[in-house]
Amino acid sequence: MTAKIITIAQQKGGAGKTTLVAQLAVALAAGKRKVALIDIDPQASLTAWHGLRRKTLGQDAGGIHLSVVAGWQLSNELNRLRDGFDLLIVDSAANADTENRAAIRASDLVMVPMQPSLVDLWATGPTLALAEKQKTRAILLLNRVPPRGKLLDTIRQKIREQDLPCMKATLGNRVAFAASMLEGRGVLETEKSSIAAKEVLAVLREVEKSLKTV
């Protein structure tokens, strides 16, 4: 079976792209899915996380493969991997239209993480437009959501007004996420019963539902 491809893309920094990739990969691997990650972001944060994971869990990194390639090499790498894995997840670069265009074109789903702020919402425009141009389904994910306040409701209302696709599940601004990343792990490995872990599973369920309709 040919792998499904997900690209995590957002032009604005600080949206939590790499954290989302890592947490989603761990959740998929925990469900016995064969997962490969492709890091095309020059910042290489995902590569650093995977390096910690290999130190902690051994050379197979707990069953999560990582490829590090330049954006122009992405298509060849996806073709090389797609028959050996269930899911391929691309951590894209910020402000790199050419590289991200190739990733989005090849994907079955584009996830666009954003913090619940108007500035972050405005920043999603280029990525959503690029996905629409490439005829690839894209969906927003509210990330680093504060534990209280009306901000989330306000931003959701703005998203509805613009008729933008947005996941119901959210990821909170939780210490558990950062702590697990420091160990090269995900919250489903470090704090399996936590609220953070439940949030990741809720995101995973929505992702799987979306991929079934592709």
N, CA and C of each residue as an Amber inpcrd file, in Angstrom:
protein
   642
   0.8490000  -1.2010000   0.0000000   0.0000000   0.0000000   0.0000000
   0.8800000   1.2440000   0.0000000   0.5580000   2.1810000  -0.8840000
   1.3420000   3.4080000  -0.9840000   1.0650000   4.3160000   0.2120000
   2.1210000   4.9140000   0.7440000   1.9970000   5.7600000   1.9330000
   1.1680000   7.0110000   1.6540000   0.4350000   7.4530000   2.6540000
  -0.1830000   8.7660000   2.6380000   0.8810000   9.7860000   3.0510000
   0.7760000  10.9900000   2.5060000   1.7700000  12.0280000   2.7640000
   1.0970000  13.2300000   3.4100000   1.6680000  13.6680000   4.5240000
   1.1960000  14.8550000   5.2370000   2.3300000  15.8710000   5.2660000
   2.0390000  17.1040000   4.9290000   3.0170000  18.1820000   5.0890000
   2.5340000  19.1210000   6.1870000   3.4470000  19.4540000   7.0890000
   3.1700000  20.4590000   8.1240000   3.8020000  21.7560000   7.6420000
   2.9900000  22.7690000   7.4000000   3.4880000  24.0000000   6.7860000
   2.8900000  25.2280000   7.4650000   3.7390000  26.2290000   7.6120000
   3.3020000  27.5140000   8.1590000   4.4510000  28.4920000   7.9520000
   4.1720000  29.6310000   7.3150000   5.2510000  30.5730000   7.0320000
   5.7460000  31.2950000   8.2810000   4.8660000  31.4800000   9.2470000
   5.2520000  32.2050000  10.4580000   6.0120000  31.2880000  11.4140000
   7.1000000  31.7630000  11.9600000   7.8470000  30.9940000  12.9410000
   7.1160000  30.9230000  14.2680000   7.4620000  29.9280000  15.0780000
   6.8820000  29.8100000  16.4050000   5.5060000  29.1850000  16.4530000
   5.0610000  28.6200000  15.3460000   3.7240000  28.0220000  15.3050000
   3.7040000  26.6150000  15.8870000   4.8850000  26.0120000  16.0490000
   4.9490000  24.6670000  16.6230000   4.9240000  23.5590000  15.5970000
   5.4680000  23.8220000  14.4010000   5.4680000  22.8110000  13.3490000
   6.1750000  21.5280000  13.7800000   7.4010000  21.6910000  14.2620000
   8.2070000  20.5080000  14.5910000   7.6040000  19.7240000  15.7440000
   7.0800000  20.4110000  16.7250000   6.4140000  19.7200000  17.8390000
   5.2370000  18.9040000  17.3300000   4.4730000  19.4710000  16.4130000
   3.3360000  18.7430000  15.8480000   3.8040000  17.5090000  15.0870000
   4.8350000  17.6510000  14.2590000   5.3660000  16.5070000  13.5140000
   5.7810000  15.3930000  14.4620000   6.5580000  15.7460000  15.4840000
   7.0810000  14.7440000  16.4090000   5.9680000  14.0580000  17.1860000
   5.0400000  14.8250000  17.7090000   3.9670000  14.2460000  18.5220000
   3.0600000  13.3620000  17.6710000   2.7860000  13.7930000  16.4540000
   1.9460000  13.0020000  15.5590000   2.6570000  11.7110000  15.1600000
   3.9550000  11.8070000  14.9060000   4.7220000  10.6180000  14.5270000
   4.7280000   9.5830000  15.6470000   4.9190000  10.0220000  16.8700000
   4.9270000   9.1060000  18.0090000   3.5560000   8.4490000  18.1650000
   2.4990000   9.2210000  17.9880000   1.1540000   8.6710000  18.1120000
   0.8880000   7.6240000  17.0270000   1.3260000   7.8920000  15.8190000
   1.1470000   6.9350000  14.7260000   1.9600000   5.6740000  14.9660000
   3.1980000   5.8370000  15.4140000   4.0550000   4.6810000  15.6900000
   3.4820000   3.8360000  16.8160000   2.8760000   4.5000000  17.8000000
   2.2580000   3.7650000  18.9140000   1.0880000   2.9220000  18.4160000
   0.4770000   3.3310000  17.3180000  -0.6170000   2.5820000  16.7100000
  -0.1390000   1.5810000  15.6740000   1.1630000   1.2650000  15.7430000
   1.7700000   0.2470000  14.8610000   1.7990000   0.6820000  13.3980000
   1.8070000   1.9730000  13.1640000   1.9670000   2.4750000  11.8000000
   3.4540000   2.6410000  11.4990000   3.8460000   2.3770000  10.2760000
   5.2250000   2.6140000   9.8440000   5.3300000   4.0680000   9.3970000
   6.1600000   4.8320000  10.1110000   6.2050000   6.2800000   9.9150000
   7.6030000   6.7240000   9.4940000   7.6580000   7.5570000   8.4710000
   8.9140000   8.1880000   8.0650000   8.7280000   9.7020000   8.0890000
   9.6980000  10.3940000   8.6330000   9.6970000  11.8470000   8.6780000
  10.7130000  12.3700000   7.6780000  10.3800000  13.4710000   7.0170000
  11.2980000  14.0940000   6.0740000  11.4880000  15.5450000   6.4950000
  12.7090000  15.8980000   6.8540000  13.0320000  17.2440000   7.3220000
  13.6420000  18.0330000   6.1730000  12.8980000  19.0200000   5.6580000
  13.4410000  19.8980000   4.6250000  13.6340000  21.3150000   5.1550000
  13.4820000  21.4810000   6.4690000  13.6360000  22.7920000   7.1020000
  15.1170000  23.0160000   7.4500000  15.7480000  24.0560000   6.9190000
  17.1560000  24.3100000   7.2250000  17.4480000  24.4730000   8.7150000
  16.4480000  24.8600000   9.5010000  16.6630000  24.9730000  10.9450000
  16.9120000  23.6160000  11.5940000  16.4320000  22.5500000  10.9750000
  16.7140000  21.1700000  11.3840000  16.3090000  20.8460000  12.8220000
  15.2550000  21.4570000  13.3050000  14.7900000  21.1510000  14.6670000
  14.3050000  19.7070000  14.7790000  13.6480000  19.2200000  13.7340000
  13.1710000  17.8370000  13.7570000  14.3480000  16.8620000  13.7700000
  15.3930000  17.1950000  13.0370000  16.5950000  16.3560000  13.0190000
  17.2210000  16.2890000  14.4100000  17.2350000  17.4230000  15.0990000
  17.7820000  17.4430000  16.4620000  16.9460000  16.5730000  17.3930000
  15.6180000  16.6720000  17.2810000  14.7290000  15.8360000  18.1050000
  14.9670000  14.3560000  17.8200000  15.0800000  14.0110000  16.5620000
  15.2800000  12.6120000  16.1900000  16.6300000  12.1010000  16.6900000
  17.6360000  12.9810000  16.7030000  18.9380000  12.5950000  17.2470000
  18.8550000  12.2650000  18.7240000  18.1080000  13.0650000  19.4730000
  17.8810000  12.7630000  20.8910000  17.1470000  11.4360000  21.0380000
  16.2080000  11.2020000  20.1550000  15.4180000   9.9680000  20.2190000
  16.3060000   8.7400000  19.9940000  17.2070000   8.8370000  19.0580000
  18.1160000   7.7220000  18.7950000  19.0270000   7.4490000  19.9920000
  19.4610000   8.5020000  20.6660000  20.2870000   8.3230000  21.8580000
  19.5000000   7.6370000  22.9720000  18.2240000   7.9680000  23.0510000
  17.3780000   7.4340000  24.1200000  16.8750000   6.0260000  23.8200000
  16.4510000   5.8000000  22.5620000  15.7510000   4.5580000  22.2230000
  16.5350000   3.6300000  21.3010000  17.7030000   4.0600000  20.8600000
  18.4930000   3.2150000  19.9670000  18.4270000   3.6860000  18.5300000
  19.1980000   3.0440000  17.6730000  19.3690000   3.4990000  16.3050000
  18.0710000   3.5160000  15.4930000  17.1050000   2.6640000  15.8460000
  15.8580000   2.6670000  15.0750000  14.8900000   3.7490000  15.5530000
  15.3040000   4.5060000  16.5890000  14.5150000   5.6370000  17.0890000
  13.0690000   5.2580000  17.3940000  12.8980000   4.0870000  17.9800000
  11.5470000   3.6680000  18.3380000  10.6590000   3.4420000  17.1370000
  11.2780000   3.0700000  16.0120000  10.4940000   2.7520000  14.8190000
  10.1220000   3.9330000  13.9580000  10.7100000   5.1010000  14.2200000
  10.4130000   6.2910000  13.4200000  11.6350000   6.6410000  12.5760000
  11.4880000   6.5350000  11.2620000  12.5900000   6.8300000  10.3380000
  12.6610000   8.3290000  10.0660000  13.8820000   8.8300000   9.8280000
  14.0590000  10.2330000   9.4460000  14.9310000  10.3290000   8.2050000
  14.4800000  11.1230000   7.2410000  15.2950000  11.5010000   6.0930000
  15.5080000  13.0060000   6.1480000  16.7280000  13.4410000   5.8860000
  17.0440000  14.8650000   5.8370000  17.4810000  15.1830000   4.4130000
  16.7000000  15.9940000   3.7250000  17.0050000  16.3110000   2.3270000
  16.7360000  17.7870000   2.0680000  17.3880000  18.3040000   1.0360000
  17.0590000  19.6440000   0.5620000  15.7060000  19.5920000  -0.1400000
  15.0430000  20.7410000  -0.1730000  13.7110000  20.7720000  -0.7700000
  13.6570000  20.2660000  -2.1940000  14.6940000  20.5430000  -2.9790000
  14.6840000  20.1250000  -4.3790000  14.8300000  18.6140000  -4.5320000
  15.2610000  17.9370000  -3.4590000  15.3980000  16.4820000  -3.4880000
  14.1650000  15.7550000  -2.9620000  13.1680000  16.5140000  -2.5330000
  12.0360000  15.9240000  -1.8230000  11.2730000  14.9040000  -2.6590000
  10.9620000  15.2350000  -3.8910000  10.1550000  14.3310000  -4.7170000
  10.8090000  12.9600000  -4.8430000  12.1070000  12.9440000  -5.0860000
  12.8200000  11.6730000  -5.2030000  12.7760000  10.8910000  -3.8960000
  12.9130000  11.6090000  -2.7650000  12.9050000  10.9310000  -1.4710000
  11.5200000  10.3750000  -1.1510000  10.4910000  11.1110000  -1.4660000
   9.1310000  10.6100000  -1.2450000   8.8730000   9.3580000  -2.0770000
   9.3150000   9.3810000  -3.3200000   9.1450000   8.2020000  -4.1830000
   9.9140000   7.0050000  -3.6420000  11.0790000   7.2650000  -3.0620000
  11.8940000   6.1730000  -2.5140000  11.2420000   5.5470000  -1.2850000
  10.5390000   6.3700000  -0.4990000  10.0040000   5.9060000   0.7840000
   8.5690000   5.4010000   0.7140000   7.8120000   5.8450000  -0.2560000
   6.3500000   5.6820000  -0.1810000   5.8690000   4.2270000  -0.1560000
   6.6310000   3.2930000  -0.6880000   6.1890000   1.8970000  -0.6760000
   6.5880000   1.1420000   0.5850000   7.4250000   1.7620000   1.4220000
   7.8940000   1.0660000   2.6160000   7.2730000   1.5440000   3.9110000
   6.3890000   2.5550000   3.8270000   5.8160000   3.1450000   5.0370000
   4.3200000   3.3910000   4.8500000   3.6360000   3.5410000   5.9910000
   2.2050000   3.8720000   5.9510000   1.9830000   5.3750000   5.8340000
   2.8160000   6.1460000   6.5510000   2.6870000   7.5960000   6.5710000
   4.0460000   8.2490000   6.3790000   4.0710000   9.2860000   5.5450000
   5.2460000  10.1310000   5.3930000   4.8460000  11.5320000   5.8390000
   5.6160000  12.1230000   6.7510000   5.2960000  13.4530000   7.2640000
   6.4640000  14.3900000   6.9630000   6.1690000  15.4840000   6.2770000
   7.1890000  16.4410000   5.8780000   7.1410000  17.6540000   6.8010000
   8.2930000  17.9800000   7.4060000   8.4330000  19.2150000   8.1800000
   9.0200000  20.2510000   7.2360000   8.1950000  21.1960000   6.8160000
   8.5980000  22.1280000   5.7710000   9.3280000  23.3380000   6.3510000
   9.8660000  24.1410000   5.4640000  10.6080000  25.3340000   5.8640000
   9.6940000  26.5510000   5.8800000  10.0250000  27.5110000   6.7260000
   9.2960000  28.7780000   6.7210000   9.7980000  29.6460000   5.5690000
   8.8720000  30.3450000   4.9290000   9.2210000  31.2980000   3.8740000
  10.0890000  30.6830000   2.7770000   9.7200000  29.4870000   2.3450000
  10.4500000  28.8300000   1.2540000   9.4330000  28.2930000   0.2650000
   8.8980000  29.1880000  -0.5720000   7.7870000  28.8230000  -1.4400000
   8.1110000  27.6890000  -2.3930000   9.3010000  27.7250000  -2.9770000
   9.6350000  26.7110000  -3.9710000   9.6610000  25.3220000  -3.3650000
  10.3800000  25.1720000  -2.2310000  10.4700000  23.8800000  -1.5640000
   9.1120000  23.4370000  -1.0290000   8.3800000  24.3700000  -0.4250000
   7.0870000  24.0200000   0.1440000   6.0610000  23.6780000  -0.9300000
   6.1780000  24.3030000  -2.0820000   5.2600000  23.9960000  -3.1740000
   5.3720000  22.5310000  -3.5810000   6.5940000  22.0310000  -3.6470000
   6.8100000  20.6220000  -4.0010000   6.2300000  19.7030000  -2.9440000
   6.4110000  20.0640000  -1.6730000   5.8870000  19.2470000  -0.5810000
   4.3670000  19.2240000  -0.5960000   3.7730000  20.3910000  -0.7640000
   2.3120000  20.4950000  -0.7610000   1.7030000  19.7810000  -1.9610000
   2.3420000  19.9040000  -3.1110000   1.8410000  19.2470000  -4.3170000
   1.7980000  17.7320000  -4.1450000   2.7840000  17.1870000  -3.4590000
   2.8860000  15.7300000  -3.3050000   2.0000000  15.1850000  -2.1920000
   1.4260000  16.0570000  -1.3730000   0.7570000  15.6260000  -0.1520000
  -0.7160000  15.2880000  -0.3480000  -1.1960000  14.4330000   0.5360000
  -2.6250000  14.1470000   0.6190000  -3.3230000  15.1230000   1.5600000
  -2.5510000  15.6710000   2.5140000  -3.1100000  16.5860000   3.4960000
  -2.0220000  17.5560000   3.9420000  -2.3930000  18.8330000   4.0590000
  -1.4960000  19.8510000   4.6140000  -2.0900000  20.3390000   5.9250000
  -1.3020000  20.2470000   6.9870000  -1.7320000  20.7520000   8.2920000
  -0.9970000  22.0630000   8.5630000  -1.7620000  23.0630000   8.9480000
  -1.2050000  24.4040000   9.1560000  -1.3920000  24.7900000  10.6240000
  -0.3860000  24.5500000  11.4590000  -0.5210000  24.9130000  12.8710000
  -0.4470000  26.4270000  13.0490000  -1.2050000  26.9410000  13.9850000
  -1.1810000  28.3720000  14.2720000  -1.5420000  28.6120000  15.7250000
  -0.8890000  29.5720000  16.3260000  -1.2900000  29.9990000  17.6610000
  -2.5710000  30.8220000  17.5380000  -3.3900000  30.8410000  18.5860000
  -4.6690000  31.5510000  18.5000000  -4.4970000  33.0690000  18.6080000
  -4.0500000  33.6600000  17.5170000  -3.9140000  35.1150000  17.4580000
  -4.2300000  35.5710000  16.0450000  -4.6160000  36.8200000  15.9040000
  -4.9240000  37.3500000  14.5800000  -3.6870000  37.3740000  13.6910000
  -2.5400000  37.6860000  14.2800000  -1.2990000  37.7210000  13.5030000
  -1.0170000  36.3520000  12.9080000  -1.1900000  35.3100000  13.7050000
  -0.9650000  33.9500000  13.2090000  -1.9970000  33.5680000  12.1660000
  -3.2330000  33.9950000  12.3610000  -4.2740000  33.7040000  11.3810000
  -3.9480000  34.3660000  10.0460000  -3.5270000  35.6180000  10.0910000
  -3.1570000  36.3100000   8.8520000  -2.0070000  35.5830000   8.1530000
  -1.0830000  35.0440000   8.9480000   0.1000000  34.3920000   8.3810000
  -0.2220000  33.0800000   7.6710000  -1.4030000  32.5110000   7.9200000
  -1.7530000  31.2450000   7.2620000  -2.1560000  31.4430000   5.8010000
  -2.4520000  32.6860000   5.4250000  -2.9670000  32.9620000   4.0880000
  -2.1350000  32.4000000   2.9470000  -0.8180000  32.6770000   2.9080000
   0.0000000  32.1710000   1.7900000   0.0220000  30.6460000   1.7010000
   0.0750000  29.9810000   2.8480000   0.1080000  28.5090000   2.8350000
  -1.2180000  27.9430000   2.3350000  -2.3240000  28.4880000   2.8040000
  -3.6340000  28.0100000   2.3510000  -3.8290000  28.2860000   0.8620000
  -3.3490000  29.4460000   0.4100000  -3.4650000  29.7730000  -1.0060000
  -2.6200000  28.8260000  -1.8610000  -1.4440000  28.4960000  -1.3670000
  -0.5640000  27.5790000  -2.0890000  -1.1920000  26.1880000  -2.1800000
  -1.7960000  25.7480000  -1.0700000  -2.4580000  24.4410000  -1.0760000
  -3.6360000  24.4290000  -2.0470000  -4.3890000  25.5030000  -2.0600000
  -5.5340000  25.5850000  -2.9850000  -5.0540000  25.5380000  -4.4340000
  -3.9680000  26.2420000  -4.7240000  -3.4220000  26.2570000  -6.0760000
  -2.9410000  24.8800000  -6.5060000  -2.3860000  24.1270000  -5.5370000
  -1.8850000  22.7810000  -5.8340000  -2.9780000  21.7220000  -5.7210000
  -4.2040000  22.1710000  -5.3970000  -5.3600000  21.2710000  -5.2670000
  -5.1300000  20.2080000  -4.1860000  -4.5380000  20.6320000  -3.0820000
  -4.2910000  19.7520000  -1.9380000  -5.1080000  20.2240000  -0.7500000
  -5.7480000  19.2860000  -0.0810000  -6.5560000  19.6500000   1.0820000
  -5.6710000  20.2100000   2.1930000  -6.0960000  21.3120000   2.7720000
  -5.3630000  21.9290000   3.8830000  -6.3210000  22.2010000   5.0260000
  -5.7910000  22.1370000   6.2370000  -6.6210000  22.3640000   7.4210000
  -5.7900000  23.0350000   8.5050000  -6.3970000  23.9930000   9.1860000
  -5.7370000  24.6900000  10.2900000  -5.8050000  23.8490000  11.5590000
  -4.7730000  23.9880000  12.3880000  -4.7710000  23.3760000  13.7160000
  -4.3560000  24.4370000  14.7220000  -5.2370000  24.7200000  15.6580000
  -4.9150000  25.6750000  16.7140000  -3.9630000  25.0160000  17.7130000
  -2.8090000  25.6340000  17.8850000  -1.7220000  25.0760000  18.6760000
  -1.3080000  26.0820000  19.7530000  -0.7030000  25.5510000  20.8130000
  -0.2540000  26.4010000  21.9250000  -1.4040000  27.2640000  22.4620000
  -2.5490000  26.6290000  22.5850000  -3.7510000  27.3120000  23.0570000
  -3.6390000  27.5460000  24.5670000  -3.8650000  28.7760000  25.0460000
  -3.7760000  29.0460000  26.4950000  -4.8780000  28.3210000  27.2560000
  -4.6390000  28.0280000  28.5470000  -5.5910000  27.2270000  29.3170000
  -6.9030000  27.9220000  29.6370000  -6.9290000  29.2360000  29.5350000
  -8.1750000  29.9460000  29.8810000  -8.2620000  31.2440000  29.0870000
  -9.4600000  31.8320000  29.1080000  -9.6790000  33.0820000  28.3980000
 -10.5700000  32.8940000  27.1830000 -10.9850000  34.0140000  26.5920000
 -11.9130000  33.9960000  25.4690000 -11.2030000  34.0320000  24.1220000
  -9.8790000  34.0090000  24.1490000  -9.1160000  34.1510000  22.9080000
  -9.4570000  33.0610000  21.8990000  -9.5520000  31.8240000  22.3640000
  -9.8310000  30.7170000  21.4600000 -11.1670000  30.9100000  20.7510000
 -12.1980000  31.2840000  21.4920000 -13.5160000  31.5010000  20.8850000
 -13.4710000  32.6310000  19.8610000 -12.7230000  33.6790000  20.1810000
 -12.6140000  34.8200000  19.2720000 -11.9640000  34.4170000  17.9540000
 -10.8710000  33.6690000  18.0440000 -10.1600000  33.2460000  16.8410000
 -10.9950000  32.2540000  16.0370000 -11.6730000  31.3370000  16.7230000
 -12.5430000  30.4020000  15.9920000 -13.6300000  31.1610000  15.2270000
 -14.1570000  32.2030000  15.8260000 -15.1740000  33.0010000  15.1520000
 -14.5980000  33.6580000  13.8950000 -13.3760000  34.1830000  14.0080000
 -12.7200000  34.8010000  12.8490000 -12.4940000  33.7630000  11.7420000
 -12.1210000  32.5520000  12.1350000 -11.9020000  31.4760000  11.1680000
 -13.2050000  31.1160000  10.4600000 -14.2890000  31.0420000  11.2250000
 -15.6030000  30.7480000  10.6230000 -16.0270000  31.8460000   9.6610000
 -15.7900000  33.1040000  10.0530000 -16.1710000  34.2270000   9.2060000
 -15.4760000  34.1790000   7.8470000 -14.2350000  33.6500000   7.8640000
 -13.4710000  33.5450000   6.6200000 -13.6980000  32.2000000   5.9170000
 -14.5390000  31.3570000   6.5160000 -14.8770000  30.0540000   5.9450000
 -13.6280000  29.2140000   5.6870000 -12.7420000  29.1700000   6.6830000
 -11.5000000  28.4130000   6.5700000 -11.6480000  27.0560000   7.2640000
 -11.0610000  26.0230000   6.7220000 -11.1370000  24.6970000   7.3500000
 -10.2690000  24.6470000   8.5980000 -10.8320000  24.1740000   9.6950000
 -10.0940000  24.1440000  10.9610000 -10.4740000  22.8910000  11.7500000
  -9.4800000  22.2490000  12.3310000  -9.7240000  21.0610000  13.1340000
 -10.4670000  21.4250000  14.4180000 -11.3100000  20.5280000  14.8680000
 -11.9720000  20.7150000  16.1600000 -10.9880000  20.5050000  17.2990000
 -10.1080000  19.5290000  17.1460000  -9.0960000  19.2570000  18.1660000
  -8.0800000  20.3910000  18.2140000  -7.5400000  20.6360000  19.3970000
  -6.5020000  21.6450000  19.5850000  -5.3810000  21.0620000  20.4280000
  -4.2360000  21.7270000  20.3950000  -3.1260000  21.3800000  21.2830000
  -2.8810000  22.5560000  22.2200000  -2.8390000  22.2700000  23.5130000
  -2.6680000  23.3280000  24.4930000  -1.2190000  23.7710000  24.6460000
  -1.0540000  24.8890000  25.2990000   0.2770000  25.4120000  25.6110000
   0.7490000  24.7410000  26.9000000   1.2720000  23.5090000  26.7590000
   1.5300000  22.6540000  27.9120000   3.0090000  22.3100000  28.0450000
   3.4740000  22.3230000  29.2940000   4.8600000  21.9810000  29.5910000
   5.1750000  20.5620000  29.1260000   4.1860000  19.6820000  29.1660000
   4.4000000  18.2720000  28.7970000   4.9480000  18.1270000  27.3890000
   4.5080000  18.9720000  26.4740000   4.9970000  18.8840000  25.0980000
   6.4900000  19.2170000  25.0300000   6.8640000  20.3320000  25.6360000
   8.2670000  20.7410000  25.6110000   9.1470000  19.7340000  26.3380000
   8.6600000  19.2170000  27.4620000   9.4490000  18.2550000  28.2410000
   9.6950000  16.9720000  27.4600000   8.6870000  16.5060000  26.7500000
   8.8600000  15.2760000  25.9740000   9.8210000  15.4960000  24.8100000
   9.7750000  16.6660000  24.1860000  10.6670000  16.9620000  23.0690000
  12.1230000  16.9540000  23.5120000  12.3840000  17.4030000  24.7380000
  13.7450000  17.4370000  25.2700000  14.3340000  16.0410000  25.4400000
  13.4700000  15.0330000  25.4800000  13.9180000  13.6490000  25.6230000
  13.8930000  12.8940000  24.2940000  13.5100000  13.5880000  23.2270000
  13.3620000  12.8930000  21.9540000  12.1630000  11.9700000  21.9370000
  11.1640000  12.2990000  22.6770000   9.9710000  11.4690000  22.8030000
   8.7200000  12.3000000  22.5130000   7.5690000  11.6520000  22.6540000
   6.2890000  12.3320000  22.5730000   5.5530000  12.1550000  23.8830000
   4.4980000  12.9250000  24.0870000   3.7710000  12.8510000  25.3580000
   3.0930000  11.4960000  25.5360000   2.8120000  10.7940000  24.4350000
   2.2210000   9.4590000  24.5740000   3.2290000   8.4590000  25.1460000
   4.4910000   8.8340000  25.1750000   5.5220000   7.9910000  25.7810000
   5.9070000   8.4720000  27.1750000   5.8860000   9.7760000  27.3920000
   6.3400000  10.3130000  28.6820000   5.2030000  10.5350000  29.6750000
   4.0230000  10.9090000  29.1810000   2.8840000  11.1840000  30.0730000
   1.6070000  10.6930000  29.3970000   1.4880000   9.3810000  29.3210000
   0.4380000   8.7520000  28.5290000  -0.9700000   9.0940000  28.9980000
  -1.1320000   9.3900000  30.2690000  -2.4720000   9.6760000  30.8040000
  -2.7620000  11.1690000  30.9010000  -1.8710000  11.9950000  30.3950000
  -2.0070000  13.4410000  30.5400000  -3.0400000  14.0250000  29.5770000
  -3.4390000  15.2460000  29.8700000  -4.3340000  15.9680000  28.9670000
  -3.6520000  16.1740000  27.6230000  -2.3460000  16.4450000  27.6460000
  -1.5960000  16.6410000  26.4100000  -1.6830000  15.4040000  25.5240000
  -1.5430000  14.2290000  26.1160000  -1.6270000  12.9790000  25.3500000
  -3.0200000  12.8090000  24.7460000  -4.0450000  13.1420000  25.5020000
  -5.4140000  13.0480000  24.9910000  -5.6340000  14.0140000  23.8290000
  -5.0060000  15.1760000  23.9120000  -5.1260000  16.1460000  22.8180000
  -4.4770000  15.6040000  21.5430000  -3.3110000  14.9910000  21.6790000
  -2.6270000  14.4270000  20.5190000  -3.4770000  13.3320000  19.8790000
  -4.0750000  12.4930000  20.6970000  -4.9240000  11.4210000  20.1630000
  -6.1500000  11.9840000  19.4480000  -6.6830000  13.0790000  19.9580000
  -7.8280000  13.7130000  19.2940000  -7.4220000  14.2640000  17.9340000
  -6.2310000  14.8560000  17.8650000  -5.7180000  15.3390000  16.5830000
  -5.5280000  14.1670000  15.6260000  -4.9450000  13.0920000  16.1320000
  -4.7000000  11.9110000  15.3010000  -6.0030000  11.3580000  14.7230000
  -7.0450000  11.3000000  15.5240000  -8.3250000  10.7810000  15.0370000
  -8.8560000  11.6360000  13.8850000  -8.7340000  12.9460000  14.0040000
  -9.1990000  13.8210000  12.9250000  -8.3440000  13.6590000  11.6670000
  -7.0460000  13.5050000  11.8570000  -6.1530000  13.3220000  10.7200000
  -6.5010000  12.0280000   9.9840000  -6.6840000  10.9670000  10.7280000
  -7.0160000   9.6820000  10.1040000  -8.3470000   9.7530000   9.3610000
  -9.2970000  10.4600000   9.9300000 -10.6010000  10.6260000   9.2740000
 -10.4420000  11.3930000   7.9630000  -9.6220000  12.4420000   7.9990000
  -9.3960000  13.2500000   6.7820000  -8.7200000  12.4270000   5.6960000
  -7.7420000  11.6100000   6.0900000  -6.9980000  10.8260000   5.1040000
  -7.8640000   9.7320000   4.4650000  -8.8620000   9.2660000   5.1880000
  -9.7440000   8.2340000   4.6350000 -10.5820000   8.7470000   3.4870000
 -10.7960000  10.0630000   3.4640000 -11.6400000  10.6490000   2.4140000
 -10.8250000  11.1720000   1.2480000  -9.4960000  11.0290000   1.3170000
  -8.6330000  11.5120000   0.2270000  -8.7200000  10.5560000  -0.9510000
